[in-house]
């Protein structure tokens, strides 16, 4: 693994943006963050890969706490290939770590998903890191359950939960006024942005399937969201992390620094991985994304390895 120096970028920290900053990576770890050119980081130039950010933003890799699928696959398809495809799809949109999320289902299906997860862990080389399974539910309103199976829904038990809030900022599940209200009440340090993406994320509109490929629910993807066939409820989003960031800036009117914290630092804190991830500080994992003013991802780096380049 070569050392990397990212130069000529605007580094997004938890509280400010460092103009014309540089970031140095060695052994998959961030070793220096500078306000000047750190082209070689003290190492011979021949041993280093230099990435010119071209004045774009350099930010921590996005962390998605709640994602079901993408790229035409679902985590409950029951195959290693599905896990890898999803991880690689979301890496293209800036996600460097994610928590595969299941639907309410039979216990045997959940156990099988756990087995597949373990196998996928050792084969995932080009996708977002798999950080542990997220079992969705079973707390839902019966009237607002969307595509969740009512047989497995039950009332909340206070002993089982303690809620920061996660929001699907795809611009459809929650309208702009509600996004602004949530931000006003909770503040950026208590909000985690999630995609809730199903298999159609990163795919063209049309028919798709929610849940396992063989036994899942047929849905329609249109208007940037998945819907039940009768269009009576949403059936999951098709958002990617870059879209969440873009929407929170444009629809909720938040500054970029706060939005990035909601997509990185807050999820890392919630999952107790903030010592390794969630901000660009020396000693942390080199999970880095480079994006332009429109939050179009240019480069994704996971633990010091470039896994996606827009023009690569």
Secondary structure by P-SEA (a helix, b strand, c coil): cbbbbbcccccccccccccbbbbbbccccccccccccccccccccccbbbbccccbbbbccccccccccccccccccccaaaaaaaaaaaaaacccbbbbbbccccaaaaaaaaaaaaaaaaaccccccccccccccccccccccccccccccccccccccccccccccccccccaaaaaaaaaacccccbbbbccccccccccccccccccccbbbbbbbcccbbbcccccccccccccaaaaaaaaaacccccaaaaaaaacaaaaaaaccccccccccccccccbbbbcccccccbbbccccccccccc
